[in-house]
């Protein structure tokens, strides 16, 4: 984890708490570098038309004398997210246009994405560029992000499906237009991808709910690699509790029930991180048969 720069007055005052993140739009202090970055990328990759079409923007933009400049300066006080959507669409359109091209072209595009990430980070934006440079995401605490990265790596070592579901869950939870329901559903699928083959290898229709029941009834057959207070391998009560939390917390799985409710963004984020821990534990052998 890299240390963050602090202004001189804060260092002299011994200030240690992080600066608050700017959660809406592009703040004024990074407006100019963002505008310059957008203009250069839009022009160099001829992305005015794809971005305008993707965002369904007014035709006056493409009819203007300089559509790249129009897009780079596009702002709407009634919709502070519009600038971010232009950036997000630009990243996505560039990556799509470069699919199948020489790796040097893709590396150049990735360097542009990293340049943008530097601007957003130094400007304390609540948004960051995704690892593959294809989109914007809401910024996550670096420690939590490291846990997520480890889980994706561990999940991929067992099945790429788990890693794919976990990446999708993260994107749905932390994208600029989050979808909590989709994020929660993908989080459960990520755990199922590694848990079902391990705990229910012969089940015709395995689910996380059946994994939970199996572990509740047969928990005595398993143990953790970590020790309990006696020095013996710990039981799997913590695993059962986390699986139960994840399974029961998806209140939008079925409609019409007395406890049915939409999944909140906070619940979806918690589900993603719970799933990441479970995927990591199951994939790297932290839970084993006695």
N, C-alpha and C positions, 0 to 999 in steps of 0.2 A: 504494500500500500504506500503510495507516495504522499509526502507531507504537502499540505496546501500552503501557498504563499499567503502572508498576512501583511497588511499595510503597517508602516513604521509606527504610527500612533497606537495601533492595537498591540504590537509587540512590546512597546515601551510600557503600556498599561497592563501587560500580562494577560491580555484577553485570550481565552482558549476555546470558547464556544464557536462553532462554525457559523459562517454567514448564512442568513436565511436565503433559501432558493427562490428565484422568481418563477412563479407557477403559471403565469398567464402571458401568453404571447412572447414577443421579443422586446425586452426592456430597452430603454433609450440608449443606455451606455454601450450596447453592442449592436445598435441599429445599423450604423455605418459599415462595420466589418461584415455583418450578415448580408447587407445589400450588395457590397462589393463581391462577396463570395458567390452569391446567387447569380449576379450578372455574368461573372466569368464562367461559371459552370453551365448556365443556360445557353450562353453564346457558343462556348467551345464545343458543346455536344448537340447544339441545335435542338434544344428541348422546349422551346416556347410552346409550340403546337401540342406536343404530347401532354405537357403539364396542364395547359389550359383546358384541353379536352377532358383529361382525367378528373379535374376539379370542377368541370362544367362552368367555367368562368364566362363572363360576357364577351361577345364577339368583338367588341371595341378594342380589346387588348391585342388580339392578333391583327386587327386592321390598323393599328397604330404604326407610326413611322419606325419605332424601335420596340417591338414586343418584349425583348429581353429586359429592357429597362423598365417597361411597364410592370412586368411580373416581379422584378427585383424590388421595386418600390411599392408594390401593392400592399395596401393597408386598409383596415376597416375598423373604426372605433367601436362599432356595434358587434364586431366579431374579432376579438383579439387573437383568436387561434388561427386566423386566416394566413398570417405570415408563416406560422409553423406548418400549416398544411401545404403551402407552396414549397417549403423546404423539404418536407416529407415526400411530396409527390416528385420533386426533382431527383431526390436520391433514388426513389423507386424506378423512375423512368430511365435514368442513366444505367442502373444495373440491368434492367430488362433489355435495354438496347445493346449492351455489351456481352450478353450471354452468347457463348460460343466463339467469342473473339480471342485474339492472342492475349496471353496472360499479362503482357506488359501494359496493354490498354486497360485491363481490369485493375492492375496495380496502380496506374495513374488515377483512376476513378476512386480507388480506396484511399489514396493519399489526399485527395480532395475531401473525402469524408472525414479523415483524421484531422485535417485542417479545421473543418467545421466543428468537430468535437472540441478542439482546443479553444475555439472562440466561446462555445457554450459553457465549457467548464470554467474558464477564467472569468466569464461573466456571471457565474453562479446561477445559470439557468437550471430549472427543474427538469430540463429535457436533455437527452444525450443521444448520440448516434449509435445504432445497433452495431454489434461486433462485425457483421458482414457489410456494413455501410449502406444497407438498403432502405433504412427507415429511421424515424425518430422514435424514441421510447422515453418514458418518464425515468428520471434518474433514481437509481436504487442505492442504498447504503453499500459501500464498497465491501464490507464484511459479508453482507447478505449475498452480494453478487458473487463473491468468491465461493460461497457455499453452493450457489446455483451452478456455477461453472464446474465444480467438482462433481456435482450430481449428474450433470449432462455427460461428463466424461465417463463416470462410472456406469451410467445407464447404457451408454453406447458400447461399452465393453461387453455387455450382455446381449442387448438387442438395440439396433438403431431406432426401432419403433419407440422405445421409451424415451430416448434422447429427442426424437422428433416431437413427441407429445409434450415433453417438458419445455422445449423451445417455444412451441405454439402456445402453451399455457402462459409462459412469460410474456410473449408478445401481446396476447389478448388482455392480460392484466395491466401491462405497463405501456401499451401503445398510446398514441395521442388521442385515440378514440377507443377507450377500453370496452371490452365486452365481458363483464364479470361472469355471466352464465357460461360462456364458451371457455373462459379461463379455468373455471372450476371443473367443468367436464373434462377438459384436456388433462388437468392435474390428476384426476382419478384414473384416466386411461394410462398415464405415465406409470403410475404405481401398479396398475393391473398388468402392464406389459412385462414387468419383472417379477411380480408376486405370483401371478397365476401359474406360470410354468414351474415355479419352485414349490409352492404349497399345494397346488391343485393340478398336477401334471396330467391326470387322467379324466378330469371333469369335462363333460361335453360342452357346457356353457358356463365357464368360470366367470365370476364377478368379484369385485372388491368386497361386496357384502358376504359372499361365500368364503372368501379368504378370512374375513373377520371372524365368522362363525367357526371356521376350522381352527384358528389360532386360540379362540376362547375355549373351545372344547379340548383341544390337544396341545395347549401351551406347555404342558409338562414334558413334551417331546423335544422342545427347543430351548436354547439358551443364547445369551449374548456373549460376545467376546470380551466385553467389559465386565469387571468384577463388582460384586455387591460389597456390603460393609464387612462381611465375613471373609472376603477374599475368594469366594467361590464365584463361578460364572453367574451373572445376574439373570433373573428370569426375564420373560419377554412382556411383562405387564405394560411397560412404556410403549412398546410397539403396538400392542392391542389397543391401548388408549389412543394413540395417534391415528391408527387405521379407523377406529370407531369415530373419532372426531371428524375425520375427512369424509367418511361414508354418511354419517348422520347429518353433517352440516350442509349437504347439498339439498336445500329445501325446495328447489324448483324442479327436482327430478320428475315428480308427478304433480299434476294439477288437481285441484278440487278437494284436497285433504285439509283437515283442520289446522295443520301446521305448515301448509304450503306457503312459500313466500319467495319473492325475488332474491337472487343472490346479490349482496352488496359488494362494492369494490373492495372494501376492507376484508370481507370474508374470502373473496377470491384471492387476494394477495396472500392471506394466511394459508389458504389451501395450497397455493403454488409452493410456498416455502415448506409446508408440511410434507408435500409430495416430494420435494427435492431431497429432504432428509431421508425419507423412506426409500426412495430410489437409490440413494447413496448407500444406505445401510444394507439393503437387500442385495445390491449388485456387488458390493465388495466383501461379502461374507460376514458382516457384523452380526447376523442372525444365523445360527447353525443348529443342526440336529445334534442331540446329545449322543 
